[in-house]
Amino acid sequence: MGEIILVRHGQANSGATDEESYDRLSDLGHQQAKWLGDYLSDREGAFDKVISGSLRRHKETAAGIGYQDPHIDPRLNEMDYFNLGQALEDVHGVPFPGPDEFASHVPQVMEAWHKAEIMGVESFASFEDRVTSVLQEAASPGVRVLCVTSGGVIGMIIRHLLNLDPTRMAHVLLPIMNSSLHRVHVIPQGPILASFNAVPHLDRDDRIHAQTHY
């Protein structure tokens, strides 16, 4: 059996209002990555391949885990949510949300993007195609792959595995925690979801504060 472990990056600059300023780990994000690296070193066997998106927060997370020179694959990069949010406001008059308003905003963005009512730098279909192509290439029998990526990519992979509609995909996106683990097992019938949103490296009383979503 093969296995793909998807890792969401550590906490980024959550106070940012654009992608460029968001794209760096906070001090806590660096710590989350180091704790995850310690956990993986203690509990997991070696990986046959380690892949990271090309964004700064991906590479900083991979380095914190202990992989200074992962294979870089831009197909693991996040959707451009800031531009999609702006497009939703321009087309439907829905303002960009505050931290407590994403639960209603994300489903609206996913539905409008899926229907091609809005678009950022790519269409929903092109985002889905590039993300699922990484999954298909990584899903090899007997091979273990670690992928450092973002919540939207993880959500899209789960949409593909479970055949979710855009609203249910959005509901999967919302609870994904920083530095969380998501396992995909590769069986003869194809890849299947084995676990979702695990943070065993943060499952301690003195690390509850580090269980962050943004």
C-alpha positions as CSV (number, residue, x, y, z in Angstrom):
1,M,0.0,0.0,0.0
2,G,1.2,3.5,-0.8
3,E,0.6,6.6,1.3
4,I,0.4,10.3,0.7
5,I,0.5,12.6,3.7
6,L,-0.7,16.1,3.0
7,V,0.5,18.8,5.4
8,R,-1.1,22.2,5.6
9,H,1.5,25.0,6.2
10,G,2.0,26.5,9.7
11,Q,0.2,29.6,10.7
12,A,0.9,32.4,8.2
13,N,0.6,36.2,8.6
14,S,-3.1,36.0,9.4
15,G,-3.5,39.8,9.6
16,A,-2.7,40.3,6.0
17,T,-5.0,41.8,3.4
18,D,-3.3,40.4,0.3
19,E,-1.5,37.2,-0.8
20,E,2.0,38.7,-0.8
21,S,2.0,39.9,2.8
22,Y,0.1,36.7,4.0
23,D,2.8,34.4,2.5
24,R,5.2,34.0,5.5
25,L,5.0,32.0,8.7
26,S,4.3,33.7,12.0
27,D,6.5,32.8,14.9
28,L,3.9,30.3,16.0
29,G,3.8,28.9,12.5
30,H,7.5,28.1,12.6
31,Q,7.0,26.5,16.0
32,Q,4.1,24.4,14.7
33,A,6.4,23.1,11.9
34,K,9.2,22.2,14.2
35,W,6.8,20.3,16.5
36,L,5.4,18.5,13.5
37,G,8.9,17.6,12.4
38,D,9.7,16.2,15.8
39,Y,6.6,14.1,15.7
40,L,7.2,12.7,12.2
41,S,10.8,11.9,13.1
42,D,9.7,10.0,16.1
43,R,6.6,8.2,14.7
44,E,6.9,7.9,11.0
45,G,9.2,6.0,8.7
46,A,11.1,7.6,5.9
47,F,9.4,9.1,2.9
48,D,10.3,8.2,-0.6
49,K,9.6,11.7,-1.8
50,V,8.9,15.1,-0.2
51,I,7.1,17.7,-2.3
52,S,6.4,21.3,-1.4
53,G,4.5,24.0,-3.1
54,S,6.6,27.0,-4.2
55,L,5.0,29.5,-1.8
56,R,7.2,30.9,1.0
57,R,5.0,29.5,3.7
58,H,5.2,26.1,2.1
59,K,9.0,26.1,2.0
60,E,9.3,27.5,5.5
61,T,7.1,24.8,6.8
62,A,9.0,22.1,5.0
63,A,12.3,23.5,6.4
64,G,10.8,23.6,9.9
65,I,9.8,19.9,9.6
66,G,13.4,19.1,8.6
67,Y,13.3,19.1,4.8
68,Q,15.5,21.9,3.5
69,D,15.5,20.8,-0.1
70,P,12.1,19.3,-1.0
71,H,11.0,18.8,-4.6
72,I,9.2,22.1,-5.5
73,D,5.9,21.7,-7.4
74,P,3.8,24.9,-7.9
75,R,0.7,22.7,-8.6
76,L,0.5,22.5,-4.7
77,N,0.1,26.3,-4.4
78,E,-3.0,27.7,-2.9
79,M,-6.0,29.2,-4.7
80,D,-5.8,33.0,-4.8
81,Y,-8.5,33.6,-2.2
82,F,-7.9,37.3,-1.8
83,N,-8.5,37.9,-5.6
84,L,-11.5,35.6,-5.5
85,G,-12.9,37.5,-2.5
86,Q,-12.5,40.7,-4.4
87,A,-14.2,39.3,-7.5
88,L,-17.1,38.1,-5.3
89,E,-17.5,41.7,-4.0
90,D,-17.3,43.2,-7.5
91,V,-19.8,40.8,-9.0
92,H,-22.2,40.1,-6.1
93,G,-21.5,42.9,-3.6
94,V,-20.4,40.6,-0.9
95,P,-17.6,42.3,1.2
96,F,-14.4,40.5,2.1
97,P,-15.0,38.9,5.5
98,G,-13.5,39.5,8.9
99,P,-12.0,36.6,10.9
100,D,-15.3,35.5,12.2
101,E,-17.2,35.6,8.9
102,F,-15.5,33.0,6.8
103,A,-18.0,30.3,7.6
104,S,-20.5,32.0,5.3
105,H,-18.1,33.6,2.9
106,V,-16.1,30.5,1.8
107,P,-19.2,28.6,0.5
108,Q,-20.3,31.6,-1.5
109,V,-16.8,32.0,-3.1
110,M,-16.7,28.2,-4.0
111,E,-20.1,28.2,-5.5
112,A,-19.6,31.4,-7.6
113,W,-16.1,30.2,-8.7
114,H,-17.4,26.8,-9.6
115,K,-20.2,28.4,-11.7
116,A,-17.6,30.7,-13.4
117,E,-19.4,33.8,-12.1
118,I,-16.0,34.9,-10.7
119,M,-12.4,34.1,-11.4
120,G,-9.0,35.0,-9.9
121,V,-5.8,34.1,-11.8
122,E,-7.3,30.7,-12.8
123,S,-10.7,29.1,-13.1
124,F,-12.1,26.5,-10.7
125,A,-11.7,23.8,-13.3
126,S,-8.0,24.7,-13.9
127,F,-7.3,24.7,-10.1
128,E,-9.0,21.3,-9.8
129,D,-7.1,19.9,-12.8
130,R,-3.7,20.9,-11.5
131,V,-4.3,19.7,-7.9
132,T,-5.7,16.3,-9.0
133,S,-2.8,15.8,-11.4
134,V,-0.4,16.0,-8.4
135,L,-2.5,13.4,-6.5
136,Q,-2.6,11.1,-9.5
137,E,1.2,11.3,-9.9
138,A,1.9,10.8,-6.2
139,A,-0.5,7.9,-5.8
140,S,1.9,5.0,-6.5
141,P,1.6,1.5,-4.8
142,G,4.3,1.0,-2.1
143,V,5.5,4.7,-2.2
144,R,5.2,7.1,0.7
145,V,5.0,10.8,-0.2
146,L,4.9,13.9,2.0
147,C,3.2,17.0,0.4
148,V,3.5,20.4,2.1
149,T,0.7,22.6,0.8
150,S,-2.3,24.7,1.7
151,G,-5.9,24.2,2.9
152,G,-7.5,24.8,-0.4
153,V,-5.4,22.2,-2.1
154,I,-6.2,19.7,0.6
155,G,-9.9,20.5,0.3
156,M,-9.8,20.1,-3.5
157,I,-8.1,16.7,-3.1
158,I,-10.8,15.6,-0.6
159,R,-13.5,16.9,-3.0
160,H,-12.0,14.7,-5.7
161,L,-11.7,11.6,-3.4
162,L,-15.3,12.0,-1.9
163,N,-17.0,13.6,-4.9
164,L,-18.1,16.6,-2.9
165,D,-20.1,19.5,-4.3
166,P,-18.5,23.0,-3.9
167,T,-20.5,23.9,-0.8
168,R,-19.5,20.6,1.0
169,M,-15.9,21.2,-0.2
170,A,-16.1,24.6,1.5
171,H,-17.3,23.0,4.7
172,V,-14.2,20.7,4.5
173,L,-12.0,23.7,4.1
174,L,-13.2,25.7,7.1
175,P,-11.9,23.4,10.0
176,I,-8.5,22.6,8.5
177,M,-5.9,23.5,11.0
178,N,-2.4,24.9,10.5
179,S,0.3,22.1,10.3
180,S,-2.4,19.4,10.2
181,L,-1.9,16.0,8.7
182,H,-4.3,14.4,6.1
183,R,-3.6,10.8,5.0
184,V,-4.4,9.2,1.7
185,H,-3.9,5.5,1.3
186,V,-3.1,4.1,-2.1
187,I,-4.8,0.7,-2.6
188,P,-5.3,-1.3,-5.8
189,Q,-8.6,0.4,-6.4
190,G,-7.0,3.8,-6.2
191,P,-6.4,6.5,-3.5
192,I,-8.8,6.7,-0.5
193,L,-9.0,9.2,2.3
194,A,-7.7,7.5,5.5
195,S,-7.6,10.5,8.0
196,F,-8.4,14.2,8.1
197,N,-7.1,17.2,10.0
198,A,-5.0,15.4,12.6
199,V,-2.7,17.4,14.8
200,P,-1.1,14.8,17.1
201,H,2.0,17.1,17.6
202,L,-0.3,19.7,19.2
203,D,-2.4,17.3,21.3
204,R,-1.0,18.5,24.6
205,D,-2.3,20.8,27.3
206,D,0.6,23.2,26.8
207,R,0.0,23.4,23.0
208,I,-3.8,23.9,22.9
209,H,-3.1,27.6,22.0
210,A,-1.2,26.3,18.9
211,Q,-4.3,24.6,17.4
212,T,-5.0,27.4,14.9
213,H,-7.1,27.7,11.8
214,Y,-5.6,30.9,10.4
